[in-house]
Each structure stands twice: as C-alpha cells, then as structure tokens.
Amino acid sequence: MLGEGILRGLAETAKNFVGSFVSAERLTTVQYPEERIAPIEATRDFPFLVYDGADWEAGMRCVACQICEKECPPKCIYIVKSADKKPDALGKPQFYPARFDIDISVCMSCQICVEVCPFEAIKMDNEFELSTTDRFGGLLFDRRKLAKSNEHYHRIHPTEASGVDARLAEEKAKADAKATATAAAAAAKAATAGKPVGSPAVKQEEGGAQS
Amino acid sequence: MIENADQIFVLLKHWIVAFLPAGFEGVAGVLISVIAIIAVFPTLFAFAVWMERKGLARMQNRIGPNRAGPLGLLQPIADGIKSLTKEDIVPLRADAVVHFLAPVVLVVVVFMGIAVLPMGRNMTLVHMDSGLLFFFAMGASTELSVFMAGWSSRNKYSLLGAMRGVAQMISYEVPLLMSSVAVVMITGSLSLDKIVAAQNQYTWGLPHWYIFTPWGLAAFLMYATAATAETNRSPFDLPEGESELVAGYFTEYSGFKFALFFLGEYVGMLSISGLGTTLFLGGWSAPFAVFGWVPSWFWFFAKVLMSIAVFIWIRGTLPRLRQDQLMNFAWKFVLPFTLLDLMVAALWRFMNDGWARWVVCSAILLLAYALMGGVGMSRKHFGLRKYRYAE
C-alpha cells in the first residue's frame, strides 16, 4: 500500500534517534581534543630524522647524500652538505647535513624520501598537531626540529623500527667482520714483509668505506 | 492566577500602552504586537535550526553541535555572527536592485502571513474575517521572491532552481488550498479565530479537533504533504538540490542576504505549521479538557514545534524526489484526493450526527486511498533499472 515504505523508513530513523541516546556503541564519535584514540601503527604524516644515542647532532644517521632532496616530488627538502666529516654510528667519518630543512606546508607525505634513503636516516612521524600562527617560519622545520631519537621511532612504529635495527646491526656486524679481516690480512702482510706499512686503524677505516 | 498566566502577554501589552498618551494607544498596541512577533519568530527559528541539527545528527548516530554553549544551544548565535561579518557579494552582471529585493520580499511576506494566526486566546494581531485567504495570498507571494532571486542572479543554477521552485510551489499551492477548503466548509468561516473556536470544544474530555475526523485526517495528511513541498523541504527540496544545483535560487547569495533567505524559509515553515495547527490541530486549545489550565499560547507553540520536529524527522528519512515524480504526485494523487476529500467533507456536513457518518466517510476515503495508491504504484517499476539506449 502507498505510504508503507515511508512509515518503515520513519520507524528506522526513529530507532536510530532513540538508539543514539540509549546505546553508547551507536555513537562512534570520538570527541577529539578531550578524547583521543591511539594512532594505528601505520599512521604517518611528515618525515623526521633519526639519531642514535643521546646527542642529536653526533648521532644523526643522515650523511647528507641528498638523494631524498633529489627524489622529493614537491621539492620540499633543502640540504646543505657539511664541509668537514664527523664519525657516524659505525665510527667512520661521514659528511653530515649542515642544514636540513623540510617545508611541511609543501610536503605531501608520500614517503618517497623514506624509501630512497640508504642509511635509514629519515622516517615518517605520526605527530599531526602542527598548527601554528606563523605560516612561513612555523611550518619550515630545521634539522634540530626534525631530529628525533631512535627510541621515539621505536615508540611510534615498533615493528618497522625493530626491522630497521636488525638490518643495521647486521650491516654493522658485516662491516666489523670485514674490518677485522682486513686488519688481520694487513697484520699478516706486515708480518711477512717484516716492516709496518701503516697503522691498523687507517686500514680499518678504508675497509669500512669500501663496504 | 491561571487567567493571568493565560493572558500574560495581553495584559503586558495593555500595561505598556497605558503609559502612553491617549492618541497613540491604537498605534502603540499594534507596534508592540509586531515587535513581539518579530522578536519571537526569529528566536523560534534559531531554536528550530538547533533542533534540526541535533535531531538529524542523532538520526545519523552523530552528536551534532556541542561546542557553542551547553548542548550547542548558542550555535545559532555563532552562525548569525558569522553571516553578519561575511562579505556580501553581488555578481557583476546581476540585476543589483532585484537581487537585493528578493530576500527582503521573502522575509516581509512570510512575516505578514503570521499576522492573522491566533497564537493564543485573544492573541491574534489582526482579527480578519478572511484570515485564511490573506494567509494564502501572502504565502503565494513567496514564489515571487524565489523567482526574483533566480532571475536577478544571472546564473544558470539560480535560474534552474527558481524555475523548479516556481513550478513546484504553484503545483502544490492547489492541494494546499483545497485541503484547507474542507475545514472552511465545515466551519463556515474563513476567520482563523472562528476555526479555532469551533475546535475548542470537548466531549468526554476529548477535543473536537478536525484531525480526529476521517475527512480531517485525510485533509491534514494532504496539507502536510503540500506544506512540505511549499516550504521546499526534503523530500521536495528540488529547488535547492545541492547535488545538482549548488544551492538553487540562492546560489549567488552570501553574507546576510543568505541568512535572510534562511530565516525566511524557516519562518515560512513555522507559519505554515502554525496554520496547519490552527486548521487541524485545534490551534491554541488543550489536547485534553483537564489541561485547560495550561496557558493557551503554550499549546500553540508546542504544537508548532512538534510539527517542525516531524518536518525534521521526514527530512532525516526520505531521499529527494525527481522532478517528474514530484509533479505526478501533485497532480495525479494529491489533488484528486483533496477533491474527493471535499466531497466527503460535504457528506459529513449533511449526514446526521452518529456512527453511520464515521463508517461511510472512513470507508470512502480508505477505499479511494487504497485504490489510487494501488493504481499509481502498479505503474511504477520497482527493481533493477532498465537502460533503453545505453548497453
């Protein structure tokens, strides 16, 4: 009969109307600033620079290779390579970024910089409350602001961070093994030649750079 | 005490008027009433908007506005301030005068219709013998505003919206009037005061409202349908269909002019609900004789807000109709049914008081409803859509 469907529809909306007052599971709204839900592990928005240890400047993994700067589709990364070298986590001297700026008002969160980085130095953060009253300076992050500890990385993306750590440890072990092998070979060579060619420390560094 | 509560606004007016010199009493009395109407109805409009936003939110299992004030009650004030401070943009090639006049005409006309509504005992601004006629004359003028807005904007969406709006409003004006004529036939008067007085009687404590008669119920349902279409409410909101026409005839309006359209629409809804209340729901009379002590104006406004709640409920339920469905429904179902209802009302008027007329009138209306509905529905094809030209 005409009007039956309308009545059925009205009953449905009435059920929802009353239900939203009665049952809490119907109201799925999370009242954001007061209530929060923990972000899921895959959450990502803007990149940050990982550092190991306590000192952000000494422990920064970035070697200013500028691959991310070149790959960045919206060109929001600006890097100035340092003139000198400083030892990295493995102890070998590397360049470091004298400046590393990301304009997050331009960044599109594509994660390409993360994928191209050979040093596991840049990762995605999940910090999203970044609003500021200064739309130029406030959204241009320098390297101090971008630097975040490995512990922070472990906190926001535990699975991914463990994988990265395992990979880095493996690489370090390989590098160490190679270094010791080179050192041993050098020592053996020195022993057979009967006179020292160079200090083992220099050999070790050269071996590390090749690997 | 009870008498005073009922007549509190009338007494207040007399008290204020008494302070004025002798010659000004008549003018001052009317002015005070006008100011009261202009103060009360926008307040109700704000409340209705809040009700709509909260109600719709709850139907969709959301919470709705809850930031501005307790329960979001101050949201309409925030909206008002926002629209006041926004830039008023007039399109370069628009007809600026007509563009400006359209919202003004709408608001003026809508408020004039309220003048004849009895909002409580002795609370009618103008006691007009042809009040119903005046109301409909004013109601029909809103079409002018719609077309002015659409034409002057020089925008295809505005014009299309206006054309749809005018076509729809004229089509539904007819059943709206016809369903009210049934009440006039029974009451024998066009005066809204007399129509309320005729319904303000009780048998066994139950009221003689027209909605509780077979012809009255049918007329009320048709009136409600036509009123929904007349105020461009969902499911008849084609003139403003966002998905196809941006905002219809007020696409090119911004700032306070947009707010005026919004106000005009809601006050129009309030006034058409007020007329429906007056015609079918007993106006300001209490639903049971035992509640006679509650002030009459309370009942009027309670009934109006109840009608608004039903409007919101329907908006939350039904999807928008198509233009041809809308027209078919108006001319092939609503209009014939109201005409039949007129005959049934005449039959009711001339049959003797007793159960016989209840049975006969109900049977005719029910049969006609089932038959017309059945015929109309049998022509529709439910199920998967068949494409004739596209494979």
Interface residues (C-beta under 8 A of the other chain):
Chain A: M1 L2 G3 I6 G9 L10 E12 T13 A14 N16 F17 G19 S20 F21 R26 L27 T28 T29 Q31
Chain B: G55 R58 M59 Q60 N61 R62 I63 N66 W313 I314 G316 T317 L318 F333 Y369 A370 M372 G373 G374 G376 M377
